[in-house]
Amino acid sequence: MLWHELTIHTTEEAVEMISNFLHEAGAGGVSIEESGTLNKERDTSYGQWYELPLNDIPEGLAVIKGYFAETTDMDEVLTEVKPRIEGLQEFDIDAGSWTTEVRTVNEDDWATAWKQYFKPLRVSDRLTIKPTWEDYTPADPQEQIIELDPGMAFGTGTHPTTSLCLRTLEGVIQGGEEVIDVGTGSGILAIGAIKLGAKHVLALDLDPVAVSSAEENTRLNGLEDRITVKESDLLSLLGSHEQGLGVTLPVKVIVANILAEIILLFIDDVYQALESNGVYIASGIWKNKEEVVEQALTAAGFVIEDKKRDEDWIAFVARKK
């Protein structure tokens, strides 16, 4: 099968937004390659290792590739995507001197090639992410394994926002909590929460590809009875009496690892869905949005208890008082 490959040369700062644009334009998959220089600072505090080839991408820049079905009109895709990239400056996101190019490739050239670079990754004291196709023996009895096949959905644990969120969850989950994971992607945070001791997780996503991926990863980890995956947003559930959610609103913990611009849209909904003294973990926030997100959380009634950082990304730990 042939696919159109749309390549965008941009900055690491703009990676998540542009990746989202490509998914919304109909991409069947998105790959991201950042600088492979040895000078780049990487977190090795949990023994992580990086089997990535060196490349000639300058520090701070990135190459994003979106893959579209052969029948897709790429002129229409470019007409949709280009203005959105140009508009990133309105959100104080610098996409750099970005360029685009399109070519046709065979499916085998991209669909599985990336797997050779996704290796078992120790992301915290207790959590290790293991691709389903890799063999791995835990280093200690306390180590919890997250089996993962992300498919075409976001979330392998290698991106700073995902690993940051998992480490933050480890400090928040005490055991027995009901949790809502907003924008679950591959389901990695929902699975991590259960591995850390949560009672049940309601995993939400508006993307049917993500919902399918999260359901499959839930099954791979044998957690179908403890994770409920729904194609929905949080607002749709507030005030509803929908059955079979696995949790009862309000809940103890809500986690969202998505773009700051989206986080700002439903802070009041999160506040309403949390029980008194409940905790909201908001991650996926680039440093230039730290102040505005903090102000919005405080205005909604949250108390900022902590801020975790990884590179230029931030995760807020906010409590409902």
N, C-alpha and C positions, 0 to 999 in steps of 0.2 A: 504494500500500500504506500502511496506517495503522500507527502505532506508539504505544506508551505512552511518554511522556516523564516520567521521575522526576527532579525537580530537588531537589538538596540544597544548602542554604546553610550553609557551614561555614568553616573556617580553611584557609589555605594549608598549614599544618603537617599537616593531616589528609588532604590531597588524595590522596596515593598509596594510603594504606590504604583510604579509602572507594572510590576508583576500582577497587581490587582486589575489594572487597566486591561492587560492582555487576557486574563481569565474572563473578565466581563465582556470582552470582544469576541469570545468564543474559542479561545485557545484550548486545545486538548491536553496541553502540558506546557510547563514553563521551566526552563533551566537557568541557573544563575551562576556566573563565574566571577569571583572577585580576585583581587591581586594575589598572586601566588608567591610574592617575594618572601625571602626568609627574614627580611627586616620587619615584617608585620608582627606586632605583638599578639600572641595567642594565649588563651587561658589554658594552663596545664596543671592547675591546682588539684585536679582529680585524676591525674595521670593520662589525660587525653593525648592522643597522638594524631598527626595530620598526614595521611598518605595522599597528598594532593600534588599533582605535577606543577613544577614551576611554570610560570607563564610570563608574557611580556606586558601584562596589564599594569599600568602605572598605579602606584599607591593611591587609594581613595576612589578609584574608578572601577567599573564593573561592566560585564557583558551579559545582557539578558536575551534569551531566545524563547520565543513563543511558537508553538507548533499548531498549525491550522489544517483542517481537512482539505483534501485536494479540490473539492468543489467550492471552497470559500473564495469570495471575491476579495482579494487582498487590497484592492484600491479602496473598498469600503472600510476595511479594517484600519488602514492607514488614515483615512479621513476621520474615523472615530478616535483613534489613539493619539495622533499628533497634537490636536488642540488641547487634550487633557495633559499631555506632558508639558506643553507650553504654559499651561495654567498652574503648574506646580509652584511657580514663584509666588503665587497668591497665598500659599501655605508656608512660605519661607523655606521651601525645599529647593535646593540647587541641583538641577539635573545636568549641569555642565553644558558643554558644547556637544549635545547629543546628536547622534546620527542613526539612520535606519537603513537596513538592506534586506531584501527578500530573495530567497532561492528555494528550489524544490529538492527534497531529500527523501530517501527511503526510510520507512518506519524503523527498521532495525538499526539505523544510524543513530537514533536518539532514544528510543523507548526503553532500552535496557542498558545502554553503554554507561550511564551515570552510576549504575549500581556498584561498579568496581571501586568507587571512591567513598562509598557509604559503609563505614566499618563500625563495630561495636564502640560505643562512646560512654564513658563514665561521666555523668553530668553533675553528680552530687555525692554526698557521703553514702547514700543508700540506693540511688537510681542509676541504672545503666541501660542505655538504649541499644537493642540488638536487631539488626536487619534479619528478617526471617531466613535469608539465604546464607547467613554466616554462622559458623560454629563458634561457641563461646562458653567458657567455664567460669563461673563467678569466682572472684578473688577471695571473698569472705562470706560467711553465712548470713550477714546482714544485708547483703547486696540484693536488690530487687531488680528483676529483668523486665524491661518493656519490649515485647516482641513487636516489630513494626515493619509494615510494608506500605509506605506512604502513597504509592501509586501516583496519581496526578494531583493529589491534594497537598496543601501546605503542611509543613511540620515534620522534620526529621530529627530535630534536636540539635542540629549542627549550627543553626542560626542563633546568634546571641540572644534574641528575644525569647526563643523557646527554652533554651537551657537556663536562662535567667529566671524564667517563670517557674520552671520545675524546681530550681533551688529555692525560690521564694515559697512555693507550695510546701516544701519540706519543712520550712520553719513555721508554717501556719497550721498545717493539718496535725491535730493532736490524736485523732482517732474517733470514729463514730459520726463524723459530720455528714450532712447532706450538702451537696455541692452542685452549682450550675456552672457549666463551661460554655461561655458565649463565643461563637465563632470557632468551633472545635477543630476544624480542618481535618487532619488525619486522626484526631482523637487522642493524641499523645498526652495532653494535659489531663484529660479525663482518666485515662489509664494510670498515669502517674499518681493522681490523687487517690485512686483506689489502692494502688500498691503501697502508698504511704499510710493507709488506714481509714480513709473516708468510707462511710457506710454505703452511699449511693451517689452517683453523678448523673445529672441530666445534661447531655451534650447537645448543644444547639448550633445549627448552621443553616444559612439560606441557600447554600450551593449544594445541589443534589449530588454532584461528584464528591464533595467533602462528606456528605452524609453517608454515601455508599462506602467510602474509604474508612470512615470512623466505625461503621458497623462491622466491616471486615476485620479491622484491627482489634475491635472489642472481642470478636469471635476468636481470633488468633491467640488472645490472652486468656480465653476462657472466662470472660467477665460479662457475658450476656445478661446474667441475672442481677448485676450491680451497676451497669451503665445503660441508660436509656438514651438513644440517639433520635433526635427529632429535626425535621426540616422546618425550622421556625426561628423567629427572633424572640427576644425576651418580652417585648411589649405585648405581643400576641397572647402570651400566657397570663399576664397580669389580669386579675379579675375574672379569669375563665375558670371553669370547673371541669377542665379536660381531665380525663382519667388516664391511668397508665403512664404517668410521668416518672414514677419511681421516687419522687421527692414531694414534700409538702411545703408550699410557700407559706411564710417566708423561710429561707434557708440560712444556714450558718456561714457559708463561704460562696462567693461568686468570683470567678476568674475570667479575664478577657485578655487575650493576647492578640490584639488587632491594632489597626492604625489609630493614632491619636485623634484624627478627625472624626472617626466613627465612635470612639470612646466618648467624645464630648457630646454626642447626640443622645446617649441613653443613660447618663449618670443618674438622673432622677428615677428612671425605671429600676436601676440597680438598687438604689436606696430603698425603694418601695419593696423590692423582692428580698431584701435582707432582714433578718430578725434583729432585734436590738442587740448591740454589741457584736454583730456579725462583721465579717471581714471581706473587703473587696480588694482583689489583686488585679491591678490594671497595668498591663505590660504592652510592649510594642511601641513605646514612646521614644521618639528621637529627641536628642537633647534640646533642640530648638523649640520643642513643645512642652518642655518640663513645667515652665511657669504657668502657662495657660491651663494645663490639665490640673495642676495643684490648686489654682484659684477656683476652678469649676468644682472640684471635689469638696473643697472647703465651703463654697457657697451652697452646695447641696446638703451640707450638714455632716460631712465626714470629717474625722480627725486623722491627719496623716501620721501614722505611727513609724513608718520607715520608708526609705527609698533605696532600692538595690540597683546596682549599675554593672553593666558589662559593655566595654568599649564605650560607645556614645549612646547606648540604649538604657532606658530607665524603666523600672517596675515599681509602682506605688503599692504600699500596703496601707489601706485606709479602713478605719473602723467606724461603724455606725453607732453613735452614742445616743 
